Each structure stands twice: as structure tokens, then as C-alpha cells.
Amino acid sequence: MHALEKKVLQTIKANSLIEDGDKIVLGVSGGPDSMCMLKVCRNILEEQGKEPNKIPFQAKIVVAHVNHQLREEAKEEETYVKNYCEKNGIEFYAKSIDVKKLAHTNKIGTEEAGRKVRYEFFEEIRKKTNATKIAIAHNKNDKIETILLHLLRGSGIEGLKGIEPKRGNLIRPLIECERIEIEKYCEENQLQPKIDQSNFDNIYYRNKIRNVVIPYIQKEFNPNIIRTMERLSEIVRMEDEYMDQQTEESYQKLVTKEEEKEIAMDLKMFNSQETVIKARLIRYIIKRLFRTTASIEKIHIEDIIKLCHHNIGNKYLTPNKNLKVLVKNQKVYFFNLIQ
């Protein structure tokens, strides 16, 4: 087994990315990262039941590809992935959509529109094929680029974890592999992946981080910045997991009512918590009510903490149209207003 394949297998085992009986939708663009992921997964699954690797699962893969219609080469890339799958007996699904038009219609950026389309299609194929997981080809460099982007945008601690190996049914088998390893693997296996030339266009923030900021840091400050930032990410992840545990324990002590659309906490006990736990409790409750905290900003959390601190009479806040926070009878209530 190739060294990179062993590294990916170790990542899979350490994070329980693949379990026995899984069927996985691989998002494959035709670029080096996704073609490496496809080849590695194929080779690992071919080792099922063989010694000495003792792969503790049996799984199947299907491939999903999205043609964003942004470049002339897009159709060629789709054909390349399709031909590879047909040659190797892999189930293949593709979708072609005008992402630029979609972005304009929805008044969002092209990158955001493309990401939305991809994940929606991957989920569609997951359901269609009765698959259990979706695999994305993010690597260690992507993880570090994401951390730097979060830093520049003023992220909190969670943003410094970067891209994690698993989130829900999304898995990232290559997350511990550096880009240079992946490119070498593609060359050694004669994959001849397609290169997206837009990756060199520095009008996008991520491309600036990748092509300008990181090379500058490597040259002028720290040639091992990728591994340095990876250590930071690991420290943050461990400490964040501990804080999550403390938040969960505090929640269990404070909660007085929990329903699908309503959660209440003891106000006096909430006010006695440290500010960092208060903020985490608020995010934790909102995530339980809405499955996400995307619409809640730092200023909203600060306002809720102030509301609870100055608990005179019945007061409430509506940080957005879907959430109401009410202080009443020595309780703080969180309501999901979505009908």
C-alpha cells in the first residue's frame, strides 16, 4: 500500500470516517485532490479483507460531478471523470448548471453559489443511491487556508479549528495530506488530473491566501507554516472539545424546560456563569432549536447576556425574525418562531 494511502486509512480509522456497510458519494471535480481521493478510496476498498492492513470495514463508492459552466474546459473535465468511472466500473452522476446566472439571480457570490449547488447535488445523489456518507477532497493546505481566512475575518475560537475530518455525514479522507503529497501521488499513478486555472486567479480571497500570503510567510517568516498552523488547529480543537463538554454540563444543570420550539433556563443560575460559558450556552441552545447558529452574531449574544443581566420586569429581544428571547419569572426563554 502506498504511503499516502496508509495515511488516509489512518485518518479514516482515527476519526471513524467510514464504517462497515457504508456507501459513499465522492464529490469529484477532476482536479488533483478529488482524483487522488477517488484513486485512494478505490485502492483501499480493494484491500478489504486482505492482510496485513486489516481494513475494518466494507464499503462502496459512487461518484458525483458538478459542471459549473464557468470555464470552457468544464465539459472536458466532466467527460474525463465520466470516462474514468466507466473504465473502472464506478457508478457516476453529473449535473450541469449555470452557476454565474444562479449567483446573479440570488444576489450571492459565484463561489458561494457553486458551493451551494455542489453540496445540494451531492446530498441529492446520496439520497437517490441510499448512500450514507459524502466524501469531499479537502486537504491539509485547504484547512490552513481556511484558518487564515477566519483569522482575517475576525473569527472566534471555533474558526481556528479549520476544516474538520467529519461533520454530520460529510467526511474528508485527505484532510491530513498536504497538497504536495497529493500532486506527487497523482503523478506516480499517472492520473493526469485536470487543473482549474481559476485557482491561480487572485481576485478570490482564498486564492490570495494560497498563492500570495502563504508563500510570503514561508519565504519571509516560517517555511513550515502549514505544520505550525496544524499544531495550532489541534490545540484549539482539543480545548474547544473540553469547553463543549463544560457547556453541555452547565446546560443540563440550568435547563428547566426543553421542547421542540422552546427552551427555558434558570435566570439566576445563568447570570452566575462566566461570560464565556454564557455565550456558549446561548449558541448551544440556538443550535438545539435551529440546528445551526449561522444567523446569530457576536452582538446578538452580547445583547442577550445584557438582557438577562438587567432582569427588571418582563423583557424580550428578537435578534432575527425566527428567534425570540424572553426574560420572565426568573427564567430566560428561547423561542423558535418558524411556523
Disulfide bonds with the S-S distance in Angstrom:
none
